[in-house]
Amino acid sequence: MQEILDAYCDSNNGLLLLDPPTGFGKTYHVLQWIYNNYETYCKGGEKIFFVTNLKKNLPYKNLEELFTKQGKKEKFEQDVIFIDSNLDLVLKNFPLVENEIKDFFAEESFDELDHLSKKIKILEKPDVNPETIAILKQEIQKNLEPKVRKAIIKRLNNRFGSKKKKLKAINETKKYGWIKKLYPQVRSSEAKIFFLSIHKFYLKNSSLVEPAYHFINHDITKNALVFIDEFDASKDILMKIMIDEAVGQKVEIIELFNNIKRNLDAHELPANLLQESEWRQELMNKYPNVQPLTKMVKELEGVATENFTNYNLAFKFKTKQTSQRKRNLIFQDFEYHTIAGKGKYFNLFTDSSHKYNYLELLVDKPESFEHDIVALINRLRFFLKSFKNLVKSLSHNLYKNRIENREQNDNELSLHSAIRSVLDAFGLEGRQRHFFENYILNDQDKDFNAINFSIEEYDLTIYSNGFRYYDFVDDDDHALRTKILFFNYEKTPEKFLLRLCEKAKVIGISATANIKTVTGNYDIDYLKRKLDARFHELSETYKNSLKSAFAIQNENYSKVNIYVEFIEINKDSPFDCFKEIFIDRDTAKFHYSKIQFEISPDDNYYLLNRYYRILKAFKVFAEKDEIKGFLCLLNKIPKEGDTKLNLDILQEAFSDIVKLLSKESFFTNNTSTNNKLNTCVVAYGSTYERSKQLFKEILEQGGKVFVISAYQTMGAGQNIQYKAPDPDNLMNVNSRALENWNKEFETDFNGLYLDNPTNLMQNVQEGISENDFAKYVFQLEFLLEVGEISFGDMLYEIKRAFGYLLGKNQANTYIKRIKNNEFSQIKNHCRKIIIQALGRICRTNLKSSKIYILADKKIEGVVAGFDIENNLVLNEFKALVEAAQVIDQPTSELENLAKKATNTNFRVRKRIKKFVDRYEEWGWTTLDIAEWEQLRQMCLRYPTLTEENASKNKKMVGLYIQLPTENDSISYQQKDDFQEIEVDFQGNLSQKVSAESARLSLLMQINGMKEHFERSGWATSFASGLYILSPQLFNNIYKGALGEQVGKFLLEKEFGFELIELPKEHYELFDYQIKDTNTYIDFKHWQESTKIEADFDEICHKLKKVSGDKVFIINIISDGYKKTVSNNAGTIHQIPCLWDFSKQKIYSEAFIQISNNIDLEPQGSSIDQ
């Protein structure tokens, strides 16, 4: 481990995943490495972060012990900080510095300080009511602590200008020294090693001596070393935070637009805000794309006026209701989808007499819309994006101006403060301001002003783009209008992690870090593709060394007997199963009847089976004297009176089992005052720590204990080992050659029951919250990304979930369409949870000679087929897999790849459609042109990707269809301009993506063409590869680009014309202009001749737009009709065939038409006259 860490920490920024099993000592080795190397690593100001999900699992004290043993306690206190939540810091540290704080504020009346002191004193009292605790903590967290902190910051800012002076006062004077005791994060810029939760790492760090900042946006993480413990579990926590943020920052999109426009109309921005900094002037000199700030403001004002006028935004919006439905949704990932009861289309029309914009829901698509609601949304999003870019530019400029003109005693201005100041100048407050703060800060990973475009960064995935929806809400509280709420879920855990890996060296630590499950881990394949060489994988040498080290650690494990049993009730004779447990028929009948009376007939078998499995596990625990600690992990915690799992029923049955087995003596230490046997401890929720202390006491006194908990509480990250009362009777599984690290003689539980993990997908039912709905959408999108579900299934499930969000009566028309247990990603998620659960009883080297593992029978099918030979796994998990007798049923790879192919084509189609419609809607930008050109070059160079090309261009493969085996073609069929598509890898469908379909080999027969393509780096054939262009890319970009390049080569070579690109304002209206003429060329690569009359009006419109005299529409080759066609005005000429393959010359009809209508002398030598 030390060698691995040495090697990685000397490499480039990126990601390394370390996944040795639980008990390997991953954390111990990391702490040893930090202690031995931190001074060297941090010598240039770099920082080391140790991050985990539960702050109580941070090994802060362990590192302190390392320093203390070496006599370096002062060094530890100087270089290491633990950043807790501000609430917990105040609760812990305020009593220690209360007198100093009161002296500090003695000159002013500060009631909040007294209130804070009183509330903390109440919390320090024993036996305070839990509800009172919650209320007091919330008051401190939301109100008192922030006010005290802001008052301290204000004092520091008024007294000292710079961070340096503030730190000097805090470090060197008694008057200010207490501040770092209350808030240790004051030392953030000075400390070298940080311990904090993933939650705190994601959110802002308030250091008090400088404006609060996000770690990822601050130089503090530049080239840092970040250890993320329980790596895979961090995704779920990040996603929860991001969803909470998005829900909290929803905005009314029309009101937001109108508010910005009002402020643009009513106020002039301060001149100093528009004064270009030296930094920005350099940018404008270097990049023509960067516009002056005054021009950006004027353009934004123009867009605002255009939108306001064209869509009558002075009028309120109102839904014309045809039902009692109060909410309707337009959902957008890479396309827009209406979720509106029976309606499929929104017709937006203006009623000027009533001063309303009405939204009418229609079942059938009308021939035309007065206003397209999607077009309006696009316009508003474009405006908000433009406003964001303006604020971002103004903020950077203000920030740089302050630095360039800062006086010595001026307070420092952070970029975040600059953003807030600019938003304030536009009159934005509250939720609207927070919306743009979040929007802009989330955009910090992109190059300033997006100056350059690279196809390597092309990313159409959910991870990069997120999703959003527009909620049309009608309510009696705003009966005169429909609110259109904009929910923007733009952030994703993968996006955050990628950005962190660009700035820092990240090491993910977890026994299940590499398991491929997008619902329970980051998408590892996506991270590999995006990080490319910065995704650091262990060499075979290091993998083998870890296996060897694990073998030495488990050298004596062969002497441990691991018993595995998969259990379930016999559906045909359930009572007989209960009779086996209780032995006595009457006792069995009593408990069986009691359970049946409790449960509903609909749940009879399911709940009987649940009770049976728990009772079976308890009986094994009770009758085996050698089992001391038994952990029963369930999906649901039993509670008193709960009809789904009643704790009273379980405890009564447990007592009878103990008595029938005559094992009461083993539970004497557990007996309560009422002489009722306490046969189990239930550990969960707010009482978990108290329960943990209780069961550890029982075990350390030599007793037996059956601990019931849930996966969510104890499935991962919890340490439940205890001090063995009889260590001499236990077995040290480590090699004797290893140093005995277990000085406390701790041992593990030696019994475990595993429920089959359920609810891995968000449970969709009545009462689902906005946050849970968003989580479910994310999970569906993740599964779509890896081909587990189809696009249609995802959209159906979103509609079903939204129905439940509205209320049960809205959802009863939908039946769940996807079965989670069919997905390999969900199966791997189950496996991950099982491995983590087994890790709870695998923390130490002192083992009982017998370990008992019982599991729900369904787990047998989950673990079956897991590759235990090529993965380093716990001995207990290996035993579980080996005991599985069922045959693993893998999901169909072909089916998943076909779904991925369809989904890839959908995303590409949407992106291309943006360009196809570009000139009419928006006009082309420099970046649009760069993107379009690079897409064309990519297609021409790589119509397929071989394994070698794919490895060199990992970031591009997301645009391609992945093939099951190497091939040079696929077949497909499509409807409605590729809106519906089916892909087949065996070539059974009528249409093809292939060199033959593009007639590439035929084109390469043209004299000099193959050499021209080779010089240009373009493919002259479709090499057999693992990836191929999607049908959309093939038809809409590749074939068009192919025709253009072939046609350009022929005209320039054979006629001597020089073809030039069109300027930005006319880009893609036609392909080329003939230099020194007002004549335009548009090449086609039609399979057969296409008559021009259908496009006549459109072509005339384009010709007028470029002020052209004439245009030639030239098809490269044709097998049939070859007569040239011109319109009456002689401005449009159709050439159905340019090249005559039989004579290897320009086709004669083409020569005549071109020669007679272009005022340039042809220079070619091979023209057929």
N, C-alpha and C positions, 0 to 999 in steps of 0.2 A: 504493500500500500504506500509506503514512504517513497519508493522509487517511482511509482505511478504518479503520485502527487508532485514529486520533483520534476518529472518530465513534462507533465501538463502545465504546471505553473511557469515553465520557461517557454511555453508555446504562445501562439497568437490568441487573441480573444475568441471566445466561442463557447461550446458546450461539451462537457464530458459527463457521461452517466456511469455511476458506480453502483452495481447491483448485487454485491455479495449477500448471502442470506442473513436473516436476523441472527444475532449472536456472534457474528464474525468479528465485531469490534470496529465497525466502520467509523463510528463517532470517536472512539478512543484514538484510532490512528490519525484522524483528521486533527484532533486537538494536539496530539504529539507533534504533528507537522507544523501547526500554527505556532506552537511554543518555540520550536527549534528554528523556524524560518521567518517569523513575522518581521523582525527588524530589518532583515535583508530585503524582503519583498516590499516593505513599506518605505524604504529609504528615499524614494523619489516622491513621497507624499501619497502613494497608493494606499488604499484601505482594504481591510479584510472584513467581510460580513458573514456571520453564521445565522441563517434564517431557518425557521421551522414553523409548523402550523400552530402548535400549542406552545405558548410561551413558557409554560411550566416544564416543557421538555427541553428547553434550551440548556445546554451543558455549561452554563456560565460558572457554576460552582466547581465543576470538574476542572475547568481551566484554572480557576483560582487556586485549587489544590496543587496543581502542577507548579505554578509560580511560587506558592508558599513553601512547598517542599524544597525548592532551590533557593530559599531566602530572598525571593524577589516580590514580596507582597506589595511594596511601594510601587514597583514597576508595573504590576498588574493594575493598581488603582490609577496610575497615570495613563496607561495605554489602552485599557479595556473599559468599555461602557456597555451597560445593559439598558436599552431604550424601551421603557415600558409605556403603557398608555398614560396620558396626562392625568386621567382620573386616578389610576393606581399609584402613580408617583406622588400625587398630593396626599392621598390617604396614608401612604407609608411614610412620607418624608416631612409633611407639614408639621406634625407634632414635634419633630426634632429641631425645627428652626422657627417655631411660632414666635418666640420672643424677638428674634432678629427681624422677622417680617413686620411685626407691629412697630418696632423702633423705626424701621425703614419708612413706614407710612404714618409716623406719629404726627407729622405736621399737617395732615389733611384728614378729613372725615371720610372713612371708607367702610361703610356698613357691610358690604359684601365680605370683607375680611372676618368680621365678627360672626356673621352667619355661617361662613365656611368653618370656622373654628368650632362653633356649637354643634354643627351637623356631624363633623368628624368625631367629636367627643361622644355623641349618641351612638355612632357606629362602632365605637370601641367597646361599648358595654356588651356583656354576654347576654345571650338569649333574646336578642332583638328580633321582633317579628319580621319574617322574610319579605313581606309586602312593604313594611316600613323601610327596610334596607334598600329595596329596589327604588322606592320613591326618593329617598335621600340621595342615593347614588346618581340618579337621573338629574336631580336638581343641581348637584355638584358638577356633573359632567357637562350639562347643557348650558348652565348659567354661571355658577359661582367661580369655578376654576378658570373658564375663559376670561372672565372679567378681571380676576386677580392677575392672570398671566399678561393680559393686555396692559394693565396698569404698570406692571414691572417693565414691559417693553417700552411703554411711553416714557417712563422715567429714564431708562437707559438711552433712548433716542434723544431726549431733551438735554441730557448731560454730556453724552459722548457721540461724536459723529460717526466714527468708523467702527467696524467690527473689531479691529485690532485694539482700539482704545477701550472698548467695552470689555473684551477679554482680559486686558491688562488690569482693569479695575476689579473684575471678579476674581482673578487669580491672586492679586497682590494686596487687596484691602479687606479688612474685616467687615466694613460697611456693606460690601457687595458680595462677599465670599459665600454667603449662605445660598445664593441663587443656584450655584452648581450643585449644592447638596439637595435642593428641592427639585431641580430640573437637570439631571446629569447630561442631557443632550446639549447643554450649553457648550460642552467640550467636543462637539462633533468634529470641528475642523482640526482639533489637536489630537484626538484619539486615533488609534490605529486599528483596533479590533472592535467590532460591533456585534452584539447579540440582540436580536429582535424577532418578532413574529412576522410571518409573511404579510399579515394584515397591516402591521405598522410599516413594513418595508414598502408597501404599495402606496400607502397614504402619505400625507405631508409630515415632514419633520420640522417641528417648531423649536429652533435652537435659541430663540429670544435675542441673540446678538446679530442676527441677520433675518431678512424676511423668510417666512416658512417656505419650504420647497419640497418637491417630490424627489426622492433619491434618484430616480431614473432620469430626471431632467437636469440634475445638478452635476457639477464636475466631481463631486465626492465619489461617484461611482465610475469615473473614468479610469480605465485599466485596473479596476478593483478586482478582487478575488471574492466571489460570492458562492458560499456553500448553501445549497437548499436541501435541508433534510426532509425526509418524507416527500420527495420531489413530486411524485405522481399525484399525491393528495392535494398539493398546492393549487392545482388547476381548479378544483371545485371551489376552493376558498376565493381565489381571484375572480372566478366567474360570478360568485355571489356578490362580491363587492361591486363589480362592474355593473351587474344588473340593478343593484340597489341605487347606484349612481344614476343610471339611465332613467329609472322610474322616478327618482326624485327630481330629475332635471327635465321632465317632459314639459313642453311648451305648447301654447296655442299658436299655430304657425301663421294664421292670418293676422292675429293681433300683434305677433312679433314683427312681422313685415311692416304692418301699418305704423307701429311705434317707431321703428327705425326710420321709415320714410318721413313721419311727422318731424322727427328731430333733424333729419337732413334738410327739410324744407324750412324749419323754424330757426335754426341756429347755424352760424358760421363757426367752423372749427378754429381754435386759436392758431395764430400764425406760427408760434414756436413749435406747435405740434406738426406742422407741415414743412418745417425747415429741414432740408435734407442734411443728414449727418455726413461727415467725411467718409465713414464706412459705407453708407448707401451710395454716395456719389461714385465711389470706386466700383461698386456693384453695377451701377448703370453704365459706367464706362466699359466695363468688362463684358456685360451681358445685355444685348439690345432688348431682350425680353423683359427686363426690369424697367417698369414705367415710373415716371415722377409721381409723387404722392398726390399732387393736385389733380393730375390727369386721372388717377385711379378713383378719386372722390367724384369727379365729374362724370365718369363713365358709370359709376354706381348710381348716381342720382338719375342718370338717363334710363337705366334699367328699371329703377324703382318707379319712375313716372310711366314708363311703357306698360309695366305690369298693372299698375294701379288703374290706368285708363282702359286697357284692353279687356280686363276682367272685372271692371266695375267694383273694385275692392272697397269703395266707400259704402257699398251696401252690405248688409248682414247676409250670412248664409243660413239657409234653413232646409232641412230634409223634408220632402213631401212624404209623410208617413202613409204606408199602406198596411201597416200592422202595428202591434204593440211594441215592436223591437225598438229599444232605446239606443243601441250602439251598432255601428257598422264599421267595417275595417277595410282599409286598402293596405295590403301587406307587400313589402318589397324586399327581395334579396337581390337577385340579378334580373328579376322581372317584377311587374306589378300584378297583384292578384286581388280581386274584389271578394270579400267575405261578408256577405250581406243577406243572410237568409235565403230566400228564393231568388232574389235579384242578383244579376251577374254584372250589370253595367250601371254606371252613374251617368245620367244625362244632366249636365249643368247648363242652366239657362237663366237669363236675367229678366225679371219682371220690373221694368222701370216705373210703372204706375204705382206699385206697392213698395218700391225700393228694396227689393230682395233678389239675391241670387239663390235660386232653388236647385236643390239636388234631388233628382228623381231616380228612383231605383227601377230598372227595367230587366225583365227576364231575357228578352231577345235584343240583340245588338241592332240599334237603328242604322239606317243608311248613312246618316251623318249626325254629328253632335253640334249644337250651337257653340258650346265650349267643351273642350275635353278636360275633365278633372285631372287626368294624369298629366296632361300638358301643363295645366296650372301648377300642379305639385312640382313638376320638373322645373318650371320657371322660378318658383319660390325657392326650391333647393339651390338652383343656380345662383339666385340672388344671395341667399344665406352663405353660400360658399364664397362668393365674391366679397361679401361683407367680412367674412372671417379672414380672407386673405388681406383685405385692407387693414383690418384691426391688427393682424399679425405684423404687417409691414410697418404700420404706425408705431406699434409697441416696440419692435426691434429698433426702429429709428430713434424713438424717445430714449430707450435704454442706452443706445450707443451715444447719443447726444449728451446724456447725463455723464457718461464716463469721460467723454472727450472734453467736457467743460466743467467737470466737477471741481469745486473748491475743496480745500483740505478738510474743513470741518463739516462739509455737507454729509447728510445721511446717505447711505448707499441705497440705490434703487434696484430691486430685483426685476427680472423680466416679467415675473408673475404680477408684481405691483404695477409695472408699466402697462400690462394688459388690462388690469383693473382700471387704471387711470384713463386709458383710451375708451373703454366701455362706458365709464362714467361720463366722459365728454359727449358721448352719443346718447346720454340719458337712460341707459339701461341699468336696471336695478333688480335685486332679488333673483327669482328663478331665471329670468331672461339673461341676466349677467352671468349666473352660474353656468347656464347652458353654453354660452360662448367661451367662457373660461375653459370648460372641459373640452369643448370642440377644438379650441386652439392648442391647448396643451397636449391633446392627443395627436396633434399634427406635427409635434416637434421632431419626430423621427424622420420627417421628410425634408429633403433639401430645401433651403430657403427659396421661396417663390417657385419651387419645382422647376429649377432652371434647366435641368437636363432630363432626358428620358432614356431609359435603358430597357431593352426587351428582356434582359436578365431579371429585372425586378417585376416583370409582368405577373400579376397575381390576381386571379379571379375567384379565389377561394373564399369561403365564409370566414376563415381566420383573418384574412386581410381586410375584408369589406364589411363584415357584420351583416346586420339586417336592420330594417326600420319599419314602422307601420304608422298609419294615420288613422286615428280613432275618431269617428264622427259620432259625437255624443249629444243626445237630446235629453233634457231634464226639466222638471217643473221649475227648478231654481233659475234656469235661463231659458224660459219657454219661448222667448222671442228670437232665439238664434240657436244654431247648431254649432257647438264648439268642435273645432278640428284640432285634436291633440297630436302632436308629433313626438313619437317615442323613437329615440335614436340609439340603437345598440351597436355602436361602431367599434367598441373595444372588445378584444378577445384575449384570453390568457396566452394563446400562441403568439399573438402580435406583441404583447408585453414582453414575453420571454425572448423573442427574436431581437427586439430592440435592446434588451439587457445584454444579450450575447454579443451584440455589435460593440457595446461599450466596455464590457468586462469579461473576465474569465469566469464562467459559471460551472459549478460542479453539482450535479443532481445526485443525491444520495438516497437510495431506497432499494429494498430487496426486490421491488416490482417496478423499478424505474423504466425498464425496457419492454414491459408487457404492452402489446399493441391492443389498446382499447380506448377509442376516442371518447367514450363516456366516463372512463375512469382514469384517464391519463392524457397527457398532451399527445397530439398526433405525431408519433415519432418519425414516420416516413416523410411527413411534411417538413418537419424540422431538419431532417437530413437533406432534403432537397433544397431548402432555402439557405441553410448554413453552408452546405457544400463542404469545402475543405475545413471550415471552422466547426464542423461537427466531428469531434475527436472520438474515435473508437479505440478501444483497447487492442493492442496487437495480440497475436496468438501467443506470443511469449508471456505477456502480462496475464492473459487469461489463464494460461497453464500454471503460472506461478500462484495465482489466486486459488485455483483448484487444489494445488499442492498444499497451500497454507490451510485451506479448509479441511483437507484430509487429515492434516496433523492435528488440527483443533478437534477433530472428531475421531481420532484414532481408536478409541475404545467404545465407539457407539455400537459396534457389532455385539457388544455384551448387553445392550439394552434391548428388551423385547417390546416391540410396538404392536399393539393389538388394534385392528381396525374392523369396524362393523358398520355397514350401511343399514339403516332401519326405516321401516314404514309399516303401517297397519295393514293387515289383510282385509282388503275391501269386501270380500265375500263373507268373512267371519270375524268382524271386529271385536266382538265380545270375547272370543277365544284368546285374542291377543291381550286383552286386559286381564283375563284369568291367569295367563302365564306370568304376568307381573305380580299380581296379588296372591297367587297360589290358592288362597281361600276363595271359594266360589261366591259366598255371600258378600265378602268384602269387595270382590271385583264387581259384583252386581250393584252394590251400593254406589260405588264411585262412577261406574259406567252410566247408571241411571241419572245420577246427579249432573253429570256432564251433559247428557242428552237433554235433560230438562232445561239446562241453561242455554243451549245453542239453538239457533233457528234451523228448520228443516233444510233450507237452501244451502246452509253451510255445514251440514251434518258430517259428511265424510272428511272434508277439509279440516274442520276444527277437532273432530275426534282423532284424526291422524296427528294433529299438532300436540294435543294433550298426551297421546300415546308415546310419541317420540321423547317428550320431556320426561315422562314417568319412567320409560325404559332406561333413559340415561341416568336418572336418579337411582334406579334400582341397581344398575351396574356399580355406580359410585358407592352405594350403601353396603352392598354385599362384598365388595373387594376391600379388605382391610388395608391393603397397601396403597390404595388411592387416598391421598390426604387432601389435596386441593383439586377440585373439579370445576372447570369453567364451562358454563352452559350459555352459548352465544345464540341469541334469537333475533328474529327480525322485529319482534314486538315484545315490549316489556309487559309482564303480567301485573295487573293492578287489582286491588280489592273491588269486587263488584263488576268488573269488566266482563261483559258477556262473550267477548271474543277470546279472552284469556284471563280467567279469574284466579288471582293469587290465593284467595281463601281456599278454593278447591284444590289447588296444587299443594298448599301447605298441609292440608288435612290428609291428602293422599300420601304425601311424603312421610308424615308421622306414622301412618298405618303401615307403610312399607318397612320403616325402621323397626317398628314393633313386631311385625311378622317375621322379620329376619333376626330379631332379638339383638339389635345393635344399639340399643338405647345408651349403653355406656360410652359409646364413641361421641355422643352429643351432650354429655353432662356439662361440659364447659360452655355449651351454647344455650343452656336452658334459661328461660326468662323467669321473672318473679311469679308468674301465674302457672308455673310448672308445665307450660306448653312447650313442646320441643321446637326450638328454633333450628329447623333442618336446613335452611338456606339463607343466603344474604342476597338481596336484590340491589345491584349497584348501577345507578344511572342518575343523570340529571344533577340538580343542585346538591343532592345528598351523596354524590359519588365518593368524594374524598372521605367522608365520615364512614361510609360503608367499607371502603378500601382499608381504612385503619382497623375496622372491626374484624374483617376476615383475615388480615395479616396477623392480628393479635391471636386469633384462634389457632392459626397454623403454627405460629411461633411458640405457642404453648403446648403443641403436640396434638391438637385436635384435628377433626375433619370438617371441611366446609364445602358446600355446594353453592357456587356463586352464579347467580343468573344476571346476565347483562345483555346488551344489544350490540350489534356490529358498530352502530353509529357511536356508541359510548366507548367500547373497548376493542373494537376490531383492529385498530392500528394505533401505534404511537404510545400506548399505555404500558407502563412497567409494573407488573404485579408479582414479581419474584419476592421471596421472603427469606428471612434468616432461618436456616434449617435447625430444628431443635436436636437433631440426631445426625450430624454430617458424616459421622463414621459409617453409617449404614447406607450412604449414598455413593454413587459411582462418579468419579471424575473422568469425563469422556475425553478430556484433552490428553495429548501426548505428555508423558512425564518430562520430556525435554523442554516443555514450555514453562515459563515462569508462572507461578500460581498468582493470578491477579485477583482472585476471589477471596479477599482477606476476611470478608464478613460471612463467608460460608453460606451465600445465598443459594437457594434452589428454586426450581420452577414447579408450577402445578403439574401433575402427572395424569390428569384426566381432562378430556375436552369433548363437548358436543357441538356440532356445527349444523345450524339450520341452513337450508339452501337459500343463499342471499337473494332477496327479492327487492322490488321497488328501486332498481338501479336506474331505471328511467323515472323521470318525474311522474308521480301519480296524478292522473287526470281524473278529477271527480268534482262533484258539487262543492262549491266553496273555494275552488282554486283561486289563488291570488294573482295579481298582475305579475309579481316577481316569479311565481312558479310557472305561469304561462310562458314567460320569456325564457326561463330555463328549459322548458320542454321544447320550445322552438329551436333553441341552440342545440339541444341533443339531437333533434331530428336533422338539423342541418349538418351536424358532425357525421351522422350515419349516412346521409346523402353523399357527403364528400368522399367517403370510402367505398361507396357502391353497395351498402347494405340495404338501402331502401331506394325506391324509385321516386322521381319527382312527384308523380301523381299521388303516391302514398303519403309523401310528406305534406303536400297541400291538403289532402283529405284530413290528416291528423291535426293540422293546424286549425282547420275549420271546426273539427270536433272539440278541440281544447278551448277554442274561443266561445263555442256554444256553452261550455261549462262555466267559462268566465262570466258570461251574461246571466247564467242561471240554468238550473237543471232542465226547465221546460224548453230551453233553446237548444239543448244538446241531444234530446232523445231521438232525433232523426238520424243520428250517426252511430254506427257500431264500430268499435275499435277494429282497425284493419291490419295492423302490424302485430306480430307476435314476437316479443322481445327475445324469447328463448331460441328463436331461429337464427339469431345473428351471432357470427363468430366474435364480433367486437363485444357483445354483451356476455358471451361465454367467457371470454378472456377477462372481462371485468369481474365476473364471479370468481374466476381462478385467482385473480389478484387479491380479492377480499379474503378468500380461503387461505392463501399463503400468508397474508398479513395476520390473520386470526391465529394461525398455527404459530406465528412468531411470538404471540403472547406467552406461550409455554416453552419458549426456546431462547431464553435470555442468558442462562448461566451454563456453567460446565458441570455442575453437580446435579446428577439425574437419579431418579428412582430407577430400579432395574426393570420396572414395568410401566409402560405408558399406554393409556387407553384412549383411543380416538373413535368416537361414534359420530355418525353423520347421517343427515337426511338422505334417503335412497336416491333422490334426484341429483345429489352431488356426484354420484357415481358416473352419471353421463356427462357431467361438467368437466371432471378431471381426466376422464378417459382420453387417451391419445396425447396427453401432454408429453413433450419431449424431455424426459428427465435425464437422458444420456448427455445431451448437448447443452443443458442449462444447469447452472449451479443452484441446487435447491436444498431445502431442509430435509433431513432424514425422515421427519414425520410426513412431509408432503410426498416424498418419494414412496413411502409406505402406503399412503392413501391412493396414489396413482396405481401402484402395483396391485392393490386389492380390488381395483375397479375391473369388473368382468365384462361390462358392456362394451360394444364396439363403438368407437367414436364415429359420429356421423358429420363429417365436415360439410360446411356450406359449399354450394357449387361455385367454384372460381369463375367459370364461364358466365354464370348468371350475374355475379357481382361485377365482373369486368364489363358486361353489357350495360348494366345500370350506370356504371361510372362513365362509360362511353356516351350514353344518352345525356347524362348530366353535364359532362364536359361540353358536348355540342350545344346544349341549351345556353350555357354561360357564354360560350364563344359567339353564338348567334346574337345574343343581346348586345355584346360589345361591338360586334361588327355593324349591327343595325344602327348603332350610334353614329358610325362613320357614313353609312349609306345615306342617312337622312341629314347629315351634318350641314351641308351647304344651305339648305332651306331654313333649318331651325336656328342654328347658332353661328355658322361661319367657322372656318378652320383656324385654330391657333397654331403657333409654332410647335408646341408640344404635341398637338394632335397629329400634325404632319410627320413629326419624328416617330411617333408611335406607329402610324400607318405604314411608313416606309420600312421600319424595322420588322414589322409583322410580315411584309411582303418579302423582304430579304430572308427572313427566317424560313418562310415556306419554300422559297426557291432553293435555299441551301440544304434544307433538311425536310424534304417531304416525308421521310421516315427517319427515325433515330436508331442507329445500331446501339448495341450495348456500350461500345466505346464512346460514341457521340453523346449518348444519354448521360454517361458518367462525367463527361466534360461540360455538359449543358444541363445540369440537374435542375436549375431554376426554371428552365423552359418546358420541362416535360409535363407540367400541369396543363399546358395548352393542347397536348396530344392525347390520342386514345391509346391506352395500354393494351397490348396484345397478349394472349395466353402463351404463345410461342412465337419465335421469330417468323415474320412474314413480310410480304411487300404489298399487301392489299387487304381490304375488307369489303364486304358488301353491305348494303343498307337499302332501306326504302323510307320515303318521307312524304308528308302531307303538308299542305298550307305553308309553303315556303319554309320548310324545316321546323315548323312549330311542333310537329309530331315526327318522331324518327325512331326507327328500329335498326339496330346494328347486329350483324351476324358475322362471326369469325370464320365460318366454314364456306363462305362464298355462295350461300343459297339464295340470296336476294338479288333483285334485278339490277340495282345500281351499284357502282363500284367506286371506291377510292383506290386508284391504281395508276401506274404509268400508262397502261393501255387506254384507260378512260381519258386521260389527259393527252393521249396521242404523242407522248414525249419521244418515244423512239422514232416515230415518223418525222418529228420536227428536227431531231438530231441528224437526220439524213441531209438536211439542207447544207449546201456547201459552206464550210467555215463555222457552222452554228455550234457544233460540239466543242470546237476549240474555243469559241467565244464564251460559252458557258463555263468551260474549265478555267479559263483565265479569270472569269468573274467569281469563281468559287461556288457556282450553282450546280445542282445535281443534274447529271445527264441520264440517270436512271433511278428507279426506286430500289435502293438496297434493302435486303431483307433485314428487318429490325424488330425491336421490341415495342416501338411506338410508331404511330402513323398519324398524319393529319386527320382532324375530324372532318366529316362531310361538309360542314359549314366553312371551315378554313379552305378546304380543297376547292370547293365550288366558287366561293365568293372572293377569295384572295389568291390562292395559288394559280388557278387557271387564268384568272384575269392578269396577274403579274406575268405569267408565262407568255400569254398572247402579246402583252405590251413589249416585253423584251425581245421576243422573236420578231415582231413587226418593226420595232425601232431598228434592229440590226439590219433587216432587209431593206427598209427605205433608205437608211443612211448608206448602206453598202451598194445597193443596186441603183439608186437614184442620185446619190450624193447629197441629199438634203441633210440639214442639221436640225434635229428635233430638240426643242428646249422645253423644260418644265414650266408649268403655269405658275404665276405668282400666288401668294397665299390667299388673296381675296378671290381668286378664281380656281383654287386648287381642286382637282378631281372633277371639275365640270367636264373637261375632256382630258385625254391622256397627255397630249403634247401640242405645241404650236410649232409650225415650220418657221425657222428663223428667217427674219427679213420679209415675212409675209403676214397677212392677217388671216391665215388659213390654219385650221385646227384638225387634229387627228384623234380618232377614238378607235382603238383596236378591240376586236372581239375574238373570242376563242370558242365560237359556237360549234356544236356537233354537226348541225346542218344549217343551211341558210335560214335567216329569220327576216321576214318582211319588215320594212321600216315604218309602214303607215301607222302602226299602233303607237309608236314613240314620236311621231312627227311633231306634235305640239310641244312635247317636253324638250326635244332637241332644238327646236326654234327658240324656246324660252332660254335655254342655256347659251345658244349662239348670241342672242340679243344681250345677255348678261355680260358676255366677254367682249361685246362690240365687234364680233367677228364677221368676216365676209362670207366664209364658207367652211364647211366641215366635211371630212371624209370619215365614214363609219366603215372600217375595214376588218373583215373577217379573214383570219390567217389562211385557213384551209377549209375546203368543203368537198363532200363526196357527191353532191347532187347539183342543184340549181346554181348556175354561175353567171347569170346575166346581171350587169350593173344597173342600178336604179338611181335616178336623180329626181328631186322635186321640181315643180314648175318654175320656181324662182331661180333654180340653179345654185342654191346655197347649201343643199344637203345632198351628198353623194354616197350611195351605199355600194361598197365593193364586197360582194359575197365570197370572193376567193382571191387571195393575194399571190399564192405560190402554186406553180404547176409542177407537181412532183414527177410527172412523166418526162418532162423536159428539163427539170431542175432549173427553172427560170421563173421570173415574174410572169404571172398569167397575163395573156395578151389583152383581154378585156380590161383588166386592172390597169395595165400600162396606158392604154388609150384614154381611159377615164381620168387618170391622174395627170397625164401629160397635157391633156387638153384644158385642164382646169386649174393648173398651177403655173404662175408666171415665173418659173425658174427652169433653166436648162438642165435636163437630166444628165448626170455624169456617169451613170453606171455602164458596165460593159457587157452585161449578160441579159439585157432586156429583150424579150421576144417581141420583135416588131412585125 
